Amino acid sequence: MTTNIFISGATGYVAREIIGQAISKGYNVVGSVRSVEKGERLKKSYGDQFNYEVVEVLEREGAFDEALKKHPEVTIFLHTASPAIFSASDLERDILAPAIQGTKYVLQSIHSHAPQVERVVYTSSWGAIVSLSERSNPKFVGGEDVWNTITYEESKIDGLHAYYGSKTFAERAAWEFVENNKPNFTLTAVNPVMIFGPQPRDEDVTETLNMTAEVVNSVLKLKKGDVIPKTEGNFVDVRDVGRAHLIAFESDQTKGQRIIVRTQRFSFQRILDIVRENFPQFHEKLPEGEPHNYDFSIYSEINDKKSQKILGFEHISLEKSVIDSIEQVLRVNKSGILA
């Protein structure tokens, strides 16, 4: 008997990767989208094992009621829908509310109208574990049992604080819902660090990619004299994040757990070095910066031994992730160079 999955935010970078992997393993997938046009585009890409339901506004009570009533066959729900932006004219309206209220309302819909759902996986973030102030504290060690200490007022300082706050308070809301309502389903949170890697399909490649994938793509837009961005952090490939989501509902070990998904540290300089070393056609065009000069000892640490043991697979390296991403962009961009 085929297992049926419902995934919210089906057009997202991570969601599309999950859909592709789930279908390849024989699952049927129903995805929520904001318009028929977006749903049809996904349907064309993924075929008969994919269907969609239009849910225009996430942060509305009952938004998923009708979609779930139509699909009594669904036993797994993956909630990936959440704003992945660092700027907005109204931080509460555009970042905080959709994440927090959207999470509360989707869980309520599952609890009230889909009692057959056994597993819920919530896509959280490393941002729900470490605060912005602790990121550069080498004495800080983040782990599955650690929470970002950001306050709601601090979440309104700027877009980056709003994003970290949205992930923290939305995930807390999910765990509180389970604690208070004792639903039929068990909850698992997946907490990835910054996500790189190729788009799930070549047709998903655009001039400017989604927020995190654009970090790698932006290397190709540099010119010889440009200053190297100071971007740094922890990295994981989107394909590993997709695998982690499937394990999150396939494994009994993940029930009630937070699963950190990360591979290694990165810096923009390291990404630039990988591109220069593997794509000679860009060697003269791109700046050098300070090749191989990256010291990660000043940053916070991660203790994710429990998560690594549960996941049990070898992660895709930063080098492979960058190479695969650049090769995809070049494959799509027939002229070979992005402006």
Secondary structure by P-SEA (a helix, b strand, c coil): cbbbbbbcccccaaaaaaaaaaaaabbbbbbbcccaaaaaaaaaaccccbbbbbbccccccccaaaaaaacccccbbbccccccccccccccccccaaaaaaaaaaaaaaacccccccbbbbbcccccccccccccccccccccccccccccccccccaaaaaaaaaaaaaaaaaaaaaaccccbbbbbbbbcccccccccccccccccccccccccccccccccbbbbccccbbbbaaaaaaaaaaaccccccccbbbbbbcccccaaaaaaaaaacccccccccccccccccccccbbbbcaaaaaaaacbbbbcaaaaaaaaaaaaaaaacccccc
